[in-house]
Amino acid sequence: MICRANPYTGRTTPNKVWTNWAATVSRTLQRHDEPCTLADLVEVVALGSSAGQELHALGSGWAFEDAAASQHRMVDLNELSDRLTDVVHGQSSACTDDWRARQANPGSERRLQHFQAGVTIAGLNTALDALGLAMPTLGGANGQTLAGAISTSTHGADLDLPPLPDLVRAIHLVTHGGQELWLERRSDPITRDDRLRPILSCPDVEILRDDGVFDAALVSVGRFGVIYSVVIEVRRRFRLAEAVSPAPSLQVLDLLQVGVQSGLFLDLLLPVLTPPPPTHPADATGPPRAVELIFNSQKTDSCYVRRRWITSDAAVRGTAGTDSFLCDRSSAVRILEVAATALDAQALLIGTILPADAAALRQRALALRAQAADPDLIGGDALASALNAVWASLSITFLGHRIDLAGQIPRLVDMALAEYFKDGLVVGRVGPSYLVMSGTQSGCYKASSIEMVFPADSLNYLALLRQLLVLGPTFRQAGYISVRYSAASNATLSMHTSTPPGPSRSNVRPFAG
């Protein structure tokens, strides 16, 4: 027997036009369901199964691809975003004796928390912080839902920590026909049947403890069913310090290559980086916890190395307000003015010989300055407008040569990256871990990206980086190439599953926009 809603309390919208967050996918859906309870979710899945309809779960639509889109039924999980307390909290919890002891001990470093699938990473971070807890690792954004971030193997730049799916200790799924499944590892369970069964709201929930099935379900992109909730392992709240060092790209790549060949990994690169700023916390020393490399995709000699350490420093720097130049108006105005000034200078140079082309340049400069007056302007829009205005002008020839604007493209991207990293470069960033790792906001700009993963002990990712830095300026794209390192994952379909086995992974992420 499945436990369907009676009555259904969610919302159903027929023929809804849905667009993902990045505005790269849009579909008209026959049905868009927003369940508000577990029983509602069971009802939606049961109806879809009985009708033989394709059913896709939706979080925040964060993916660039159309994985969440369906022409039939879409299950939107955004109303299922609560913290749940019945399974892993209190003296009558379903936990094993060991986990009951940890949960009851205020000094325990490891804790379990149970959340519905639709909570966003931002909402999760806020809820955990209020409890004195934190996610051990995070990606660089916070707009995804928890289930979406887990199901796509979102990862951070923490050298010794695997991606988010490896924090999951139990999954509550609704599968074909509305059947509920509670899934854990057999080798390391967190609950006992005799304690869990009375807590689960439906008497016919299947409880399965199987390592292979669990690993397969962690990153399944919805193929195991719709995730209702997950139990994750978190830690006590902690603080991070971040510093950013500029470095020549070729030097970075050469040192990484020797590090791979000699088995020294990052040990050759890190000592040659410029030291953190004087305001850097005194206890944030030694090998960094996290390392990320950021290259200008339009310039072969520009790289920034971002490092993070755990600190006890109570200061807060670089984490308040906007955490990206792409969300900041003052940076946007500066970028537009630089581009407009360059266009005006070229218009002055060719004005008497190519008056029509000069007029076009001045018109583009005027349009950029008009955009700068917009009170709602953000850096992402400004950068796109500035780059497009310059690209549109590159076809003009003067005395048999193209006008000298091509150098403005890498300059504008460099400005953007310098704005992005200014806190880390000048004063360093210090604050609660989640603010340093995933920032204070998401969604203020949209762009496209592609993600690839390589073993960090392979030269392949370095060879690709060298090719990208040479080829990048030949295409009309602008942005950054980010390399983040993390440990391997146990999830069968994770990008970070080590094949062949390796101690760590490198993520290469070209970003074009």
C-alpha positions as CSV (number, residue, x, y, z in Angstrom):
1,M,0.0,0.0,0.0
2,I,1.3,3.4,-0.9
3,C,0.4,6.4,1.3
4,R,-1.2,8.9,-1.1
5,A,-2.4,12.4,-0.3
6,N,-6.0,12.7,0.8
7,P,-6.7,15.4,0.0
8,Y,-3.8,16.7,-2.2
9,T,-2.6,20.0,-0.8
10,G,-0.1,21.0,-3.4
11,R,-0.5,23.1,-6.5
12,T,-0.9,21.9,-10.1
13,T,-0.5,24.2,-13.1
14,P,-1.4,22.9,-16.6
15,N,0.4,24.1,-19.7
16,K,3.1,26.0,-17.8
17,V,6.0,27.6,-19.6
18,W,9.1,26.8,-17.6
19,T,12.6,28.3,-18.1
20,N,15.7,27.2,-16.3
21,W,17.7,29.6,-14.1
22,A,20.3,30.3,-16.9
23,A,17.6,30.9,-19.5
24,T,19.2,28.2,-21.8
25,V,16.2,25.8,-21.7
26,S,12.5,26.6,-22.0
27,R,9.6,24.2,-22.3
28,T,5.8,24.1,-22.1
29,L,4.8,21.5,-19.6
30,Q,1.5,19.6,-19.6
31,R,1.6,19.7,-15.8
32,H,3.7,21.5,-13.3
33,D,3.2,20.0,-9.8
34,E,4.3,21.6,-6.6
35,P,3.8,19.1,-3.7
36,C,3.7,20.6,-0.2
37,T,4.0,17.3,1.8
38,L,5.5,13.9,1.5
39,A,2.0,12.5,0.8
40,D,1.6,15.1,-2.0
41,L,4.8,13.9,-3.6
42,V,3.7,10.3,-3.4
43,E,0.4,11.3,-5.1
44,V,2.1,13.1,-7.9
45,V,4.5,10.2,-8.6
46,A,1.7,7.7,-8.4
47,L,-0.4,9.6,-10.9
48,G,2.5,10.0,-13.3
49,S,3.3,6.3,-13.1
50,S,-0.3,5.1,-13.6
51,A,-0.5,7.4,-16.7
52,G,2.8,6.1,-18.0
53,Q,4.1,9.7,-18.2
54,E,7.6,10.9,-18.1
55,L,8.2,12.6,-14.8
56,H,11.1,14.9,-13.9
57,A,12.0,16.4,-10.6
58,L,13.0,20.1,-10.4
59,G,15.0,21.9,-7.8
60,S,16.0,25.5,-8.7
61,G,16.6,24.8,-12.4
62,W,20.3,25.5,-11.8
63,A,21.7,23.2,-14.5
64,F,22.5,24.5,-18.0
65,E,21.3,21.4,-19.6
66,D,17.7,20.2,-20.0
67,A,17.9,17.4,-17.5
68,A,15.0,18.7,-15.5
69,A,12.7,19.5,-18.4
70,S,9.9,17.3,-19.4
71,Q,7.0,17.8,-21.8
72,H,4.7,15.9,-19.6
73,R,5.0,16.3,-15.8
74,M,7.5,18.2,-13.7
75,V,7.7,17.8,-9.9
76,D,8.9,21.1,-8.4
77,L,10.4,20.5,-5.0
78,N,10.8,24.1,-3.8
79,E,7.9,23.8,-1.3
80,L,9.7,20.9,0.3
81,S,12.5,22.8,2.1
82,D,12.1,22.2,5.8
83,R,14.5,20.8,8.3
84,L,13.1,17.5,9.8
85,T,13.7,16.5,13.4
86,D,12.0,13.2,13.9
87,V,14.5,10.7,12.6
88,V,17.9,11.9,13.9
89,H,17.1,14.1,16.9
90,G,16.0,13.4,20.5
91,Q,16.1,10.4,22.9
92,S,13.5,8.6,20.7
93,S,15.4,9.1,17.4
94,A,15.8,6.3,15.0
95,C,19.6,6.5,15.2
96,T,22.0,3.7,16.2
97,D,23.4,3.9,19.7
98,D,26.7,5.4,18.5
99,W,24.9,8.1,16.6
100,R,22.5,8.8,19.5
101,A,25.5,9.4,21.6
102,R,27.1,11.8,19.1
103,Q,23.9,13.6,18.6
104,A,23.5,14.1,22.3
105,N,27.0,15.3,22.9
106,P,27.3,19.1,22.5
107,G,31.1,18.7,21.8
108,S,30.7,16.2,19.1
109,E,32.4,17.3,15.8
110,R,30.3,15.0,13.6
111,R,26.5,15.6,13.5
112,L,23.5,14.4,11.5
113,Q,20.9,16.7,10.1
114,H,17.8,15.8,8.1
115,F,16.5,18.2,5.4
116,Q,13.8,18.0,2.7
117,A,15.2,17.9,-0.8
118,G,14.1,21.4,-2.0
119,V,16.0,23.5,0.6
120,T,18.5,25.7,-1.2
121,I,22.1,25.7,-0.3
122,A,21.7,29.2,0.9
123,G,18.8,28.2,3.1
124,L,20.7,25.1,4.3
125,N,23.7,27.2,5.3
126,T,21.5,29.7,7.2
127,A,19.7,26.9,9.1
128,L,22.9,25.1,10.0
129,D,24.6,28.3,11.2
130,A,21.8,29.0,13.5
131,L,22.4,25.6,15.1
132,G,26.1,26.2,15.4
133,L,26.8,23.8,12.6
134,A,28.2,24.0,9.0
135,M,28.7,22.1,5.8
136,P,32.2,20.7,5.7
137,T,32.6,21.7,2.0
138,L,30.6,23.7,-0.5
139,G,30.6,24.7,-4.1
140,G,31.0,28.3,-5.3
141,A,27.3,29.1,-5.4
142,N,24.3,28.7,-3.2
143,G,21.2,28.9,-5.4
144,Q,21.0,25.1,-6.0
145,T,18.6,22.9,-4.1
146,L,20.3,20.4,-1.8
147,A,19.0,17.4,-3.8
148,G,20.1,19.1,-7.1
149,A,23.6,19.8,-5.7
150,I,23.9,16.2,-4.5
151,S,22.5,14.6,-7.6
152,T,25.0,16.4,-9.9
153,S,28.0,15.9,-7.6
154,T,28.6,19.6,-6.8
155,H,32.0,20.1,-5.3
156,G,34.3,22.7,-3.8
157,A,38.0,23.3,-3.9
158,D,38.9,21.5,-0.6
159,L,41.9,19.3,-1.3
160,D,41.1,16.4,1.0
161,L,37.3,16.5,0.9
162,P,35.0,14.8,-1.6
163,P,32.0,16.4,-3.3
164,L,28.6,16.9,-1.6
165,P,27.1,13.5,-2.3
166,D,29.6,12.0,0.1
167,L,28.1,13.9,3.0
168,V,24.8,12.0,2.5
169,R,24.1,9.2,5.1
170,A,20.5,8.4,4.2
171,I,18.1,9.1,1.3
172,H,14.3,9.0,1.4
173,L,13.0,8.4,-2.1
174,V,9.6,8.2,-3.8
175,T,10.0,5.7,-6.6
176,H,7.7,4.2,-9.3
177,G,4.1,4.0,-8.4
178,G,4.6,6.1,-5.3
179,Q,6.5,3.5,-3.4
180,E,8.7,5.0,-0.7
181,L,12.3,3.8,-0.1
182,W,14.6,4.6,2.8
183,L,18.1,3.9,1.7
184,E,21.4,3.7,3.8
185,R,24.7,2.0,3.7
186,R,24.8,-1.5,5.1
187,S,28.5,-1.1,6.2
188,D,27.9,2.0,8.1
189,P,24.2,2.5,9.0
190,I,22.9,5.5,10.9
191,T,19.5,4.1,12.0
192,R,17.9,0.8,13.3
193,D,14.8,-0.7,11.8
194,D,13.0,-1.1,15.2
195,R,13.5,2.7,15.8
196,L,13.0,3.9,12.3
197,R,9.9,2.0,11.3
198,P,7.5,3.7,13.9
199,I,8.8,7.2,12.9
200,L,8.2,6.8,9.1
201,S,4.7,8.1,8.3
202,C,3.9,5.3,5.9
203,P,3.9,1.7,7.2
204,D,5.0,0.3,3.8
205,V,8.2,2.3,3.3
206,E,10.9,-0.1,2.1
207,I,14.0,0.1,4.2
208,L,17.1,-0.9,2.3
209,R,20.7,-0.9,3.5
210,D,23.0,-1.8,0.6
211,D,26.3,-0.1,-0.1
212,G,26.2,-0.6,-3.9
213,V,22.6,0.6,-4.3
214,F,23.4,3.6,-2.0
215,D,26.5,4.6,-4.0
216,A,24.5,4.3,-7.2
217,A,21.6,6.4,-5.9
218,L,23.8,9.3,-4.6
219,V,24.4,10.7,-8.1
220,S,21.5,9.5,-10.2
221,V,20.1,12.6,-11.8
222,G,16.6,11.5,-10.8
223,R,16.8,8.0,-12.3
224,F,16.2,6.2,-8.9
225,G,13.0,8.3,-8.2
226,V,12.3,11.6,-6.7
227,I,14.3,12.5,-3.6
228,Y,12.0,13.6,-0.7
229,S,14.7,14.2,1.9
230,V,18.3,13.4,2.8
231,V,20.3,12.9,6.1
232,I,23.6,14.6,5.8
233,E,26.7,14.5,8.0
234,V,27.8,18.0,9.0
235,R,30.3,19.5,11.4
236,R,30.6,22.2,14.1
237,R,30.6,25.7,12.8
238,F,34.0,27.0,11.7
239,R,35.6,30.0,10.1
240,L,37.9,30.4,7.0
241,A,40.5,32.9,5.9
242,E,41.1,33.4,2.2
243,A,44.0,35.0,0.3
244,V,44.5,35.5,-3.4
245,S,47.9,35.7,-5.2
246,P,48.4,36.8,-8.8
247,A,50.9,34.6,-10.7
248,P,52.1,34.2,-14.3
249,S,50.1,31.5,-16.0
250,L,53.0,29.8,-17.7
251,Q,54.9,29.6,-14.4
252,V,51.9,28.1,-12.7
253,L,51.5,25.5,-15.4
254,D,55.2,24.6,-15.5
255,L,55.3,24.2,-11.7
256,L,52.2,22.0,-11.7
257,Q,53.6,19.9,-14.5
258,V,56.8,19.2,-12.6
259,G,54.7,18.6,-9.5
260,V,52.7,15.9,-11.4
261,Q,55.8,14.3,-12.9
262,S,57.6,14.2,-9.5
263,G,54.6,13.2,-7.4
264,L,54.8,16.5,-5.4
265,F,51.4,17.7,-6.5
266,L,51.1,21.4,-5.4
267,D,54.3,21.5,-3.3
268,L,56.3,23.3,-5.9
269,L,53.7,25.9,-6.7
270,L,52.5,27.0,-3.2
271,P,55.9,28.2,-1.8
272,V,56.5,30.7,-4.7
273,L,53.2,32.5,-4.4
274,T,53.1,36.0,-2.9
275,P,52.3,35.8,0.8
276,P,48.8,36.8,2.1
277,P,48.2,40.4,3.0
278,P,49.3,41.7,6.4
279,T,45.8,41.5,7.8
280,H,45.8,37.7,7.2
281,P,45.0,35.8,10.5
282,A,48.2,34.6,12.2
283,D,46.8,31.1,12.7
284,A,45.9,30.6,9.0
285,T,49.2,29.1,8.0
286,G,50.8,26.0,6.6
287,P,49.4,24.0,3.8
288,P,46.0,25.4,2.6
289,R,42.8,23.6,3.1
290,A,41.5,24.6,-0.4
291,V,43.2,25.7,-3.6
292,E,41.7,27.1,-6.8
293,L,43.4,28.5,-9.9
294,I,41.6,31.1,-12.0
295,F,42.9,31.9,-15.5
296,N,41.8,34.8,-17.8
297,S,40.3,33.0,-20.8
298,Q,41.4,35.9,-23.1
299,K,45.0,36.3,-21.8
300,T,47.8,33.7,-21.7
301,D,49.8,35.3,-18.8
302,S,47.1,36.0,-16.2
303,C,46.3,33.7,-13.3
304,Y,45.1,34.1,-9.7
305,V,45.6,31.4,-7.0
306,R,43.0,31.4,-4.3
307,R,43.9,29.6,-1.0
308,R,41.8,29.0,2.2
309,W,42.7,28.0,5.7
310,I,40.7,27.3,8.9
311,T,41.0,30.2,11.4
312,S,39.8,31.2,14.9
313,D,40.0,34.9,13.9
314,A,36.7,36.5,14.7
315,A,37.1,39.3,12.1
316,V,34.7,39.6,9.2
317,R,36.2,40.9,6.0
318,G,35.1,40.6,2.3
319,T,31.9,38.6,3.0
320,A,29.3,41.2,3.5
321,G,27.0,42.6,0.7
322,T,27.8,41.6,-2.8
323,D,30.5,39.0,-3.1
324,S,31.1,39.3,-6.9
325,F,31.9,42.2,-9.2
326,L,29.2,40.8,-11.4
327,C,26.6,41.8,-8.9
328,D,28.1,45.3,-8.2
329,R,27.1,48.6,-9.8
330,S,30.3,50.6,-9.1
331,S,32.4,48.0,-10.9
332,A,29.9,48.0,-13.7
333,V,30.2,51.7,-14.2
334,R,34.0,51.5,-14.4
335,I,34.0,48.7,-16.9
336,L,31.6,50.6,-19.2
337,E,33.7,53.8,-19.0
338,V,36.9,52.0,-19.9
339,A,35.2,50.5,-23.0
340,A,33.6,53.8,-23.9
341,T,36.8,55.7,-23.6
342,A,38.6,53.2,-25.8
343,L,35.9,53.5,-28.5
344,D,36.0,57.3,-28.3
345,A,39.8,57.3,-28.8
346,Q,39.6,55.1,-31.9
347,A,36.8,57.3,-33.2
348,L,39.0,60.4,-32.9
349,L,41.9,58.6,-34.6
350,I,39.9,57.6,-37.7
351,G,37.3,60.4,-37.7
352,T,38.5,62.4,-40.7
353,I,39.2,59.3,-43.0
354,L,36.4,57.0,-42.0
355,P,33.6,59.3,-40.7
356,A,30.9,56.6,-40.8
357,D,32.9,54.1,-38.8
358,A,33.9,56.8,-36.4
359,A,30.2,57.8,-35.9
360,A,29.4,54.1,-35.2
361,L,32.2,53.9,-32.5
362,R,30.9,57.1,-30.9
363,Q,27.4,55.8,-30.9
364,R,28.5,52.6,-29.2
365,A,30.4,54.7,-26.6
366,L,27.3,56.8,-26.0
367,A,25.2,53.6,-25.5
368,L,27.6,52.3,-22.9
369,R,27.5,55.6,-21.0
370,A,23.8,55.6,-21.1
371,Q,23.7,52.1,-19.7
372,A,26.0,53.3,-16.9
373,A,23.3,55.6,-15.7
374,D,20.9,52.7,-15.0
375,P,20.5,52.5,-11.2
376,D,19.9,48.8,-11.4
377,L,23.0,48.1,-13.5
378,I,25.2,45.1,-12.4
379,G,28.7,44.1,-13.5
380,G,27.7,41.0,-15.5
381,D,25.5,43.1,-17.8
382,A,28.1,45.8,-18.1
383,L,30.9,43.4,-19.0
384,A,28.7,41.7,-21.6
385,S,27.8,45.1,-23.2
386,A,31.4,46.4,-23.1
387,L,32.8,43.3,-24.7
388,N,30.0,43.1,-27.4
389,A,30.6,46.8,-28.2
390,V,34.3,46.2,-28.7
391,W,33.8,42.9,-30.7
392,A,31.4,44.7,-33.0
393,S,34.1,47.3,-33.8
394,L,36.9,44.9,-34.6
395,S,36.0,44.6,-38.3
396,I,36.8,48.3,-38.9
397,T,40.1,48.7,-40.9
398,F,42.2,51.8,-41.0
399,L,45.0,52.3,-43.5
400,G,44.8,48.6,-44.3
401,H,44.9,47.4,-40.7
402,R,42.2,46.6,-38.2
403,I,41.8,49.3,-35.6
404,D,43.6,48.8,-32.3
405,L,40.8,47.6,-30.0
406,A,41.6,43.9,-29.7
407,G,43.7,44.5,-26.7
408,Q,40.7,45.9,-24.8
409,I,39.1,42.4,-24.6
410,P,41.7,40.8,-22.2
411,R,42.0,44.2,-20.4
412,L,38.3,44.2,-19.6
413,V,38.3,40.6,-18.4
414,D,41.4,41.5,-16.3
415,M,39.5,44.4,-14.8
416,A,36.6,42.1,-13.9
417,L,38.8,39.5,-12.3
418,A,40.7,42.1,-10.3
419,E,37.4,43.4,-9.0
420,Y,36.3,39.9,-8.2
421,F,39.4,39.2,-6.2
422,K,40.1,42.6,-4.8
423,D,39.2,41.6,-1.2
424,G,41.4,38.5,-1.3
425,L,44.2,40.4,-2.9
426,V,44.2,43.5,-0.7
427,V,43.0,42.6,2.8
428,G,42.1,39.0,2.6
429,R,38.7,37.5,3.3
430,V,37.7,36.2,6.8
431,G,34.4,35.0,8.0
432,P,32.0,32.0,8.6
433,S,32.9,29.1,6.4
434,Y,29.8,29.2,4.2
435,L,30.1,32.9,3.4
436,V,33.7,32.5,2.3
437,M,33.0,29.3,0.3
438,S,29.6,30.0,-1.4
439,G,29.1,33.8,-0.9
440,T,26.1,35.8,0.1
441,Q,24.0,35.8,-3.0
442,S,23.4,34.0,-6.3
443,G,21.4,34.7,-9.4
444,C,22.4,38.3,-10.1
445,Y,23.8,37.3,-13.5
446,K,23.6,34.4,-15.9
447,A,26.3,32.8,-18.0
448,S,27.2,29.5,-19.6
449,S,29.8,27.0,-18.6
450,I,31.1,23.5,-19.2
451,E,32.7,21.2,-16.7
452,M,35.3,18.5,-17.1
453,V,37.1,16.4,-14.5
454,F,40.6,14.9,-14.7
455,P,42.8,13.0,-12.2
456,A,45.1,15.5,-10.6
457,D,48.0,13.2,-11.0
458,S,47.6,13.3,-14.8
459,L,49.3,15.7,-17.2
460,N,46.1,15.7,-19.4
461,Y,44.4,18.6,-17.6
462,L,47.5,20.7,-17.9
463,A,47.8,20.0,-21.6
464,L,44.2,21.1,-22.0
465,L,44.8,24.3,-20.0
466,R,47.7,25.2,-22.3
467,Q,45.6,24.7,-25.4
468,L,42.7,26.7,-24.0
469,L,44.9,29.7,-23.1
470,V,46.2,29.7,-26.7
471,L,42.9,29.1,-28.4
472,G,40.6,31.2,-26.1
473,P,41.5,34.6,-27.5
474,T,40.6,33.4,-31.0
475,F,36.9,33.0,-30.1
476,R,34.3,35.6,-29.1
477,Q,34.1,34.4,-25.5
478,A,35.2,36.0,-22.3
479,G,35.4,34.8,-18.7
480,Y,37.6,32.6,-16.6
481,I,38.9,29.0,-16.5
482,S,38.7,27.7,-12.9
483,V,40.7,24.7,-11.7
484,R,39.4,23.3,-8.3
485,Y,40.9,20.3,-6.6
486,S,38.9,17.9,-4.4
487,A,39.1,14.3,-3.2
488,A,37.5,11.4,-5.0
489,S,33.8,10.4,-4.5
490,N,32.2,7.1,-3.6
491,A,29.2,7.8,-5.7
492,T,29.1,5.5,-8.7
493,L,28.2,8.1,-11.3
494,S,30.0,11.1,-9.7
495,M,32.4,13.0,-12.0
496,H,34.9,12.5,-9.2
497,T,34.8,8.7,-9.0
498,S,38.4,7.7,-9.4
499,T,39.1,5.5,-12.4
500,P,41.8,4.5,-12.1
501,P,42.1,5.1,-8.4
502,G,43.8,8.3,-7.5
503,P,44.2,10.5,-4.4
504,S,42.7,13.6,-5.7
505,R,40.8,15.1,-8.7
506,S,41.2,18.3,-10.7
507,N,38.2,20.1,-12.1
508,V,38.7,22.3,-15.1
509,R,35.8,24.6,-15.8
510,P,35.9,26.9,-18.8
511,F,33.4,29.7,-18.3
512,A,32.2,31.7,-21.3
513,G,29.8,34.6,-21.2
